[in-house]
Amino acid sequence: MLTLFNYLVLSGIFAGGFVLFSTPFTFYVNYGFMFSFLVMWLFSGHKLYLNKHFLLFLVVFFVLALFNVFLKNNTFPTLFKQVSGFIFNGTAYYVLIKANKGDISKLFKIYLKLAVIAAVIGIFQEISFLADFADGYDYSYFIPNFRLGGTVLGILRVSSVLPEPAHFGGAMAPAIFISVLNIMKNEANFISRKISFVIIVSALLTFSLITYVGSILALILIVGNYRRIKLIITSLSVLLALAIFSYKYVSEIRIRVDDTYAVVTGNAVLIESNLSTFAFLSNAAVAVRSFKNNPLFGSGIGSHSVSYDRYIFEVIDSEQDTMILNKEDAGSLFFRLMSETGLLGILGFLYFIKRFYVSRKRDQRLWIVSNSIACLFLINLIRLGNFFYCGFMFFVWAYYFANKNATALHSIPQSEQIDNTTFAKGIL
């Protein structure tokens, strides 16, 4: 039964399009699996596990957010929705990991199996589009929030079963890191090299700027850890080729880059830019204004939508039509932390990444897990700001437990340790 729930709960990483209702909060189908798991766990005679540091985090940010409610920088409904989300998601994923005795490698392999399935669906989606088989690439008939991502050079921008290509790229970030590592090092860490190529191809077919940025971040993390001249030269060549190809041939990326540069340099008006540039820069401007008003502690968890309504007409002309884009999550975790939690939240999250990072010297297997999740964190800081979307809270706990696993391994006598290559076998 636990194995079944492992798959059901982790499937939520790729189930962002399966939404039952959006009011008063977004209810993803996966929430039903998570709730069922917690009920099963309790009725099996077990107790819920709660992390004391997580509880302290909730109390501190709840009190700060509540204070902002009285200052009218936040509203109680938005605060309650976010705190409830943290309690539910944080508890469910934490209990799932504890139920598996903290074995992150086991759960991470399940994530990778699901990622492979998502990648294959993405490639099938592309083939179906080229074959003009609508039901094979347009999944709106069974995925409520699904929408086609458009085309580039006559090729579909794949999103697999997720609502957008960028969301697919974000969910695939850890798998992309491992795939890049396997191809560059000619290894088979967790997955085979053949499967690694499948994942890379599906990522490239998104034609998503943030997905490509994630691939670049993966290369940088790998090169930064190995520091070999040949690897550095190869990586720089790949990066340069990818950047030139993306800008020259992928209009979606070129438009975003050109519009962003034009607006930032004052040569264009924000309201006339493409939707992605408008969403990114308008939320950045709102976040900066909110930060200036509350630099230390922010305006409170869930308050960015309030700040957006307050400051958006300082960003654009009030007489122009307002496009409401990423109002709830700021479209970027960094902007959201800046707006809602101030310096305390930004520095706290960066400290978390540094404190629980697993170096390659400590454990090769867990270094791979740790770095792949760090890649996901960086992508979220740039582009994705939802605290609960695509299993974000699972990856937070997985990052934490990877460090705990590495520490535990060092406390075991060398003669009793299992060789890392046993854990690093390909799952397919």
C-alpha positions as CSV (number, residue, x, y, z in Angstrom):
1,M,0.0,0.0,0.0
2,L,2.8,2.4,0.8
3,T,4.4,1.8,-2.6
4,L,1.1,2.7,-4.3
5,F,0.8,5.9,-2.3
6,N,4.5,6.7,-3.1
7,Y,3.6,6.8,-6.8
8,L,0.2,8.5,-6.3
9,V,1.5,11.3,-4.1
10,L,4.6,12.0,-6.2
11,S,2.6,12.0,-9.4
12,G,1.4,15.4,-8.2
13,I,4.7,16.8,-9.4
14,F,3.4,16.3,-13.0
15,A,-0.3,16.8,-12.2
16,G,-0.5,20.6,-12.2
17,G,-3.1,20.6,-14.9
18,F,-5.5,18.3,-13.1
19,V,-7.5,20.9,-11.1
20,L,-11.0,20.1,-9.7
21,F,-11.8,23.7,-8.7
22,S,-10.1,27.0,-8.2
23,T,-12.2,28.8,-5.6
24,P,-11.7,29.4,-2.7
25,F,-8.4,27.8,-3.4
26,T,-6.8,25.7,-6.2
27,F,-7.6,22.0,-5.5
28,Y,-5.3,19.8,-7.4
29,V,-6.4,16.2,-7.9
30,N,-3.2,15.1,-6.2
31,Y,-4.4,16.7,-3.0
32,G,-7.0,13.9,-2.8
33,F,-4.1,11.4,-2.9
34,M,-2.2,13.2,-0.3
35,F,-5.2,13.4,2.0
36,S,-6.0,9.7,1.5
37,F,-2.4,8.8,2.3
38,L,-2.5,10.8,5.6
39,V,-5.8,9.1,6.5
40,M,-4.4,5.7,5.7
41,W,-1.3,6.4,7.7
42,L,-3.3,7.4,10.8
43,F,-5.8,4.5,10.6
44,S,-2.8,2.1,10.3
45,G,-1.9,3.1,13.9
46,H,0.8,5.5,13.1
47,K,1.2,9.1,14.1
48,L,1.8,12.2,12.1
49,Y,5.4,13.5,12.1
50,L,6.0,17.2,12.5
51,N,9.4,18.9,12.1
52,K,10.1,21.4,14.8
53,H,12.1,23.7,12.5
54,F,9.2,23.7,10.1
55,L,6.8,24.5,12.9
56,L,9.0,27.4,14.0
57,F,9.1,28.7,10.4
58,L,5.3,28.6,10.3
59,V,4.8,30.4,13.6
60,V,7.3,33.1,12.8
61,F,5.9,33.9,9.4
62,F,2.3,33.5,10.5
63,V,2.8,36.1,13.3
64,L,4.6,38.5,10.9
65,A,1.8,38.0,8.3
66,L,-0.9,38.5,10.9
67,F,0.8,41.8,11.9
68,N,0.7,42.9,8.3
69,V,-3.0,42.1,8.2
70,F,-3.6,44.7,10.9
71,L,-1.5,47.1,8.9
72,K,-3.7,46.4,5.8
73,N,-0.6,45.1,3.8
74,N,-2.3,41.7,3.7
75,T,-5.7,40.1,4.2
76,F,-6.6,37.2,6.5
77,P,-8.1,35.0,3.7
78,T,-4.9,35.1,1.6
79,L,-2.8,34.5,4.8
80,F,-5.0,31.6,5.9
81,K,-4.9,30.0,2.4
82,Q,-1.1,30.0,2.3
83,V,-0.6,28.9,5.9
84,S,-3.1,26.0,5.3
85,G,-1.2,25.1,2.2
86,F,2.1,25.0,4.0
87,I,0.7,22.8,6.8
88,F,-1.0,20.4,4.5
89,N,1.7,20.1,1.8
90,G,4.6,20.3,4.3
91,T,3.0,17.6,6.6
92,A,2.0,15.2,3.8
93,Y,5.4,15.1,2.1
94,Y,7.3,15.0,5.4
95,V,5.2,12.1,6.6
96,L,5.7,10.3,3.2
97,I,9.4,10.5,3.5
98,K,9.4,9.5,7.2
99,A,7.1,6.5,6.3
100,N,9.8,5.5,3.8
101,K,12.4,5.7,6.7
102,G,13.9,8.8,5.2
103,D,15.2,6.9,2.1
104,I,15.4,9.8,-0.4
105,S,17.1,7.6,-3.0
106,K,14.1,5.4,-3.1
107,L,11.6,8.2,-3.5
108,F,13.9,10.1,-5.9
109,K,14.0,7.0,-8.2
110,I,10.2,7.0,-8.2
111,Y,10.2,10.7,-9.2
112,L,12.6,9.8,-12.1
113,K,10.4,7.0,-13.3
114,L,7.5,9.5,-13.4
115,A,9.7,12.0,-15.2
116,V,10.6,9.4,-17.8
117,I,6.9,8.8,-18.4
118,A,6.2,12.5,-18.7
119,A,9.1,12.9,-21.1
120,V,7.9,10.0,-23.3
121,I,4.4,11.6,-23.3
122,G,6.0,14.9,-24.4
123,I,7.8,13.3,-27.3
124,F,4.6,11.4,-28.3
125,Q,2.8,14.8,-28.1
126,E,5.2,16.2,-30.7
127,I,5.0,13.1,-33.0
128,S,1.2,13.4,-32.8
129,F,1.3,17.0,-33.7
130,L,3.5,16.4,-36.7
131,A,1.1,13.5,-37.7
132,D,-1.9,15.8,-37.3
133,F,-3.4,13.5,-34.6
134,A,-5.2,16.1,-32.4
135,D,-6.1,13.7,-29.6
136,G,-2.5,12.8,-29.3
137,Y,-1.2,16.3,-28.5
138,D,-4.2,18.4,-27.3
139,Y,-5.1,16.9,-23.9
140,S,-7.7,19.5,-23.0
141,Y,-10.4,16.9,-23.3
142,F,-9.3,15.2,-20.1
143,I,-6.9,17.7,-18.4
144,P,-9.0,20.7,-17.1
145,N,-6.2,23.3,-17.1
146,F,-4.4,22.1,-20.2
147,R,-3.6,24.6,-23.0
148,L,-1.4,24.3,-26.1
149,G,1.9,26.1,-25.9
150,G,2.0,27.2,-29.5
151,T,4.5,26.4,-32.2
152,V,8.1,27.3,-33.2
153,L,9.3,26.7,-36.7
154,G,6.2,24.6,-37.3
155,I,7.0,22.4,-34.3
156,L,4.8,22.1,-31.2
157,R,6.1,23.5,-27.9
158,V,5.5,20.4,-25.8
159,S,4.3,20.6,-22.2
160,S,3.5,16.8,-21.7
161,V,0.6,16.7,-19.3
162,L,1.3,20.0,-17.6
163,P,-0.4,23.3,-18.5
164,E,2.6,25.1,-20.0
165,P,6.0,24.2,-21.5
166,A,7.7,26.2,-18.7
167,H,5.9,24.2,-16.0
168,F,7.0,21.0,-17.7
169,G,10.6,22.3,-17.7
170,G,10.4,23.2,-14.1
171,A,9.0,19.8,-13.0
172,M,11.7,18.1,-15.1
173,A,14.6,20.2,-13.7
174,P,16.1,17.5,-11.4
175,A,15.8,14.9,-14.2
176,I,17.4,17.3,-16.7
177,F,20.4,17.8,-14.3
178,I,20.9,14.1,-14.0
179,S,20.5,13.5,-17.7
180,V,23.1,16.3,-18.5
181,L,25.5,14.7,-16.0
182,N,25.1,11.2,-17.5
183,I,25.7,12.4,-21.0
184,M,28.7,14.6,-20.2
185,K,30.3,12.1,-17.9
186,N,29.3,9.0,-19.9
187,E,27.7,7.5,-16.8
188,A,24.4,6.0,-15.8
189,N,23.5,7.7,-12.5
190,F,19.9,6.6,-11.5
191,I,18.9,6.4,-15.2
192,S,20.6,5.0,-18.3
193,R,22.2,7.3,-20.9
194,K,19.6,6.3,-23.5
195,I,16.8,7.5,-21.1
196,S,18.9,10.6,-20.4
197,F,18.7,11.5,-24.1
198,V,14.9,11.0,-24.1
199,I,14.6,13.5,-21.2
200,I,16.9,16.0,-22.9
201,V,15.0,15.8,-26.2
202,S,11.7,16.4,-24.4
203,A,13.2,19.4,-22.6
204,L,14.5,20.9,-25.9
205,L,11.1,20.5,-27.5
206,T,9.6,22.8,-24.9
207,F,11.3,25.7,-26.6
208,S,11.0,27.3,-23.2
209,L,13.5,29.9,-22.1
210,I,13.4,28.9,-18.4
211,T,13.9,25.2,-19.4
212,Y,16.9,26.1,-21.4
213,V,18.2,28.3,-18.5
214,G,17.7,25.2,-16.3
215,S,19.9,23.2,-18.6
216,I,22.5,25.9,-18.5
217,L,22.4,25.9,-14.7
218,A,22.9,22.2,-14.7
219,L,26.0,22.5,-16.9
220,I,27.3,25.3,-14.6
221,L,26.8,23.2,-11.5
222,I,28.5,20.2,-13.0
223,V,31.5,22.1,-14.4
224,G,31.8,24.0,-11.1
225,N,32.0,20.7,-9.2
226,Y,34.4,18.8,-11.5
227,R,36.6,21.7,-12.7
228,R,38.3,19.8,-15.5
229,I,39.7,21.8,-18.4
230,K,38.3,19.5,-21.1
231,L,34.9,19.5,-19.4
232,I,34.9,23.3,-19.1
233,I,35.8,23.8,-22.8
234,T,33.1,21.3,-23.9
235,S,30.5,22.9,-21.7
236,L,31.3,26.4,-22.9
237,S,31.0,25.3,-26.5
238,V,27.6,23.7,-25.8
239,L,26.4,26.7,-23.9
240,L,27.4,29.1,-26.7
241,A,25.9,26.9,-29.4
242,L,22.6,26.6,-27.4
243,A,22.4,30.3,-26.8
244,I,23.0,31.2,-30.4
245,F,20.6,28.6,-31.7
246,S,17.9,29.6,-29.2
247,Y,18.1,33.3,-30.0
248,K,18.4,32.9,-33.7
249,Y,15.8,30.2,-34.4
250,V,13.4,30.2,-31.5
251,S,11.2,33.3,-32.0
252,E,9.5,32.8,-28.6
253,I,12.9,33.2,-26.9
254,R,14.2,36.0,-29.1
255,I,11.0,38.1,-28.5
256,R,11.4,37.7,-24.8
257,V,15.0,38.6,-24.8
258,D,14.6,41.6,-27.1
259,D,11.5,43.0,-25.3
260,T,13.0,42.6,-21.9
261,Y,16.2,44.4,-23.0
262,A,14.2,47.1,-24.7
263,V,12.0,47.8,-21.6
264,V,14.9,47.7,-19.2
265,T,16.9,50.1,-21.3
266,G,14.0,52.5,-21.6
267,N,13.5,51.9,-25.4
268,A,10.1,50.4,-25.1
269,V,6.9,50.6,-23.0
270,L,6.2,47.7,-20.7
271,I,2.5,47.4,-21.5
272,E,3.4,46.9,-25.2
273,S,5.8,44.0,-24.5
274,N,5.0,40.3,-24.9
275,L,3.0,38.7,-22.1
276,S,6.0,36.9,-20.5
277,T,8.1,40.0,-20.4
278,F,5.1,42.0,-19.0
279,A,4.4,39.4,-16.3
280,F,8.1,39.2,-15.3
281,L,8.9,42.9,-15.2
282,S,5.6,44.1,-13.8
283,N,5.8,41.6,-10.9
284,A,9.5,42.6,-10.4
285,A,8.5,46.3,-10.1
286,V,5.6,45.5,-7.7
287,A,7.9,43.3,-5.6
288,V,10.6,46.1,-5.4
289,R,8.0,48.6,-4.2
290,S,6.6,46.1,-1.6
291,F,10.2,45.4,-0.5
292,K,11.0,49.1,-0.1
293,N,7.9,49.5,2.1
294,N,8.7,46.4,4.3
295,P,12.4,45.5,3.7
296,L,13.0,43.3,6.7
297,F,10.0,41.1,7.0
298,G,8.0,41.8,3.8
299,S,4.2,42.3,3.7
300,G,3.3,38.8,4.9
301,I,2.8,35.3,3.4
302,G,0.2,35.5,0.6
303,S,0.3,39.3,0.3
304,H,1.8,39.7,-3.2
305,S,-1.7,39.9,-4.7
306,V,-2.5,42.8,-2.3
307,S,0.7,44.5,-3.2
308,Y,0.0,44.0,-6.9
309,D,-3.3,45.8,-6.6
310,R,-1.7,48.6,-4.7
311,Y,1.3,49.2,-6.9
312,I,0.5,48.1,-10.4
313,F,-0.7,51.5,-11.5
314,E,2.6,53.0,-10.5
315,V,4.2,50.5,-12.9
316,I,1.9,51.2,-15.9
317,D,-0.4,54.1,-16.9
318,S,-3.7,53.7,-15.0
319,E,-5.6,54.7,-18.1
320,Q,-4.4,51.6,-19.9
321,D,-5.9,48.2,-19.7
322,T,-4.3,46.1,-16.9
323,M,-3.2,42.6,-17.7
324,I,-3.4,40.5,-14.5
325,L,-0.5,38.0,-14.9
326,N,1.0,36.0,-12.0
327,K,-0.7,38.2,-9.5
328,E,-0.9,35.5,-6.9
329,D,2.7,34.0,-7.1
330,A,4.7,36.9,-8.6
331,G,5.9,34.5,-11.4
332,S,9.2,34.1,-9.5
333,L,10.0,32.7,-6.1
334,F,12.7,35.4,-5.6
335,F,10.2,38.2,-6.4
336,R,7.6,36.6,-4.1
337,L,10.0,36.2,-1.2
338,M,11.1,39.8,-1.7
339,S,7.5,41.0,-1.6
340,E,6.1,38.7,1.1
341,T,9.0,37.9,3.4
342,G,11.6,40.6,2.8
343,L,15.2,40.0,3.7
344,L,14.3,37.5,6.4
345,G,12.7,35.2,3.8
346,I,15.3,35.7,1.1
347,L,18.3,35.1,3.3
348,G,16.5,32.3,5.1
349,F,15.9,30.4,1.9
350,L,19.5,31.0,0.7
351,Y,20.8,29.8,4.1
352,F,18.6,26.7,3.7
353,I,20.2,25.9,0.3
354,K,23.7,26.4,1.7
355,R,23.1,24.7,5.0
356,F,21.8,21.4,3.6
357,Y,23.8,21.3,0.4
358,V,25.6,17.9,-0.1
359,S,29.1,18.2,-1.6
360,R,30.5,15.6,-4.0
361,K,33.2,14.8,-1.4
362,R,30.6,13.8,1.2
363,D,28.7,11.4,-1.0
364,Q,28.5,11.1,-4.8
365,R,25.0,9.6,-4.9
366,L,23.5,12.2,-2.6
367,W,25.5,15.0,-4.3
368,I,23.6,14.2,-7.5
369,V,20.2,14.4,-5.7
370,S,21.2,17.6,-3.8
371,N,22.5,19.4,-6.9
372,S,19.5,18.3,-9.1
373,I,17.1,19.8,-6.5
374,A,19.3,22.9,-6.2
375,C,18.9,23.3,-10.0
376,L,15.1,23.2,-9.4
377,F,15.4,25.8,-6.6
378,L,17.3,28.2,-9.0
379,I,14.7,27.8,-11.7
380,N,11.9,28.6,-9.2
381,L,13.7,31.6,-8.0
382,I,13.8,32.9,-11.6
383,R,10.5,31.9,-13.0
384,L,8.1,29.9,-10.8
385,G,6.7,31.4,-7.6
386,N,4.0,29.0,-6.4
387,F,5.0,27.4,-3.0
388,F,2.9,24.2,-3.7
389,Y,3.0,23.7,-7.4
390,C,4.7,20.7,-9.1
391,G,5.6,19.2,-5.7
392,F,7.8,22.0,-4.6
393,M,7.4,21.1,-0.9
394,F,8.5,17.5,-1.6
395,F,11.7,18.8,-3.1
396,V,12.3,21.1,-0.1
397,W,12.1,18.0,2.2
398,A,14.0,15.8,-0.2
399,Y,16.9,18.4,-0.2
400,Y,16.8,18.4,3.6
401,F,16.7,14.6,4.0
402,A,19.5,14.2,1.4
403,N,21.8,16.1,3.7
404,K,20.5,14.0,6.7
405,N,21.2,10.8,4.7
406,A,24.7,11.9,3.9
407,T,25.4,12.7,7.6
408,A,24.0,9.3,8.6
409,L,26.2,7.5,6.1
410,H,29.3,9.1,7.6
411,S,28.3,7.9,11.0
412,I,28.2,4.3,9.8
413,P,31.5,2.3,9.9
414,Q,33.2,2.0,6.5
415,S,32.9,-1.7,6.5
416,E,29.1,-1.5,6.8
417,Q,28.5,1.1,4.1
418,I,26.9,0.1,0.8
419,D,28.9,1.0,-2.2
420,N,27.5,4.1,-3.9
421,T,27.4,2.4,-7.3
422,T,24.7,0.1,-6.0
423,F,22.5,3.1,-5.4
424,A,23.5,4.8,-8.7
425,K,22.3,2.0,-11.0
426,G,20.0,3.1,-13.8
427,I,16.3,2.5,-13.0
428,L,15.6,1.7,-16.7
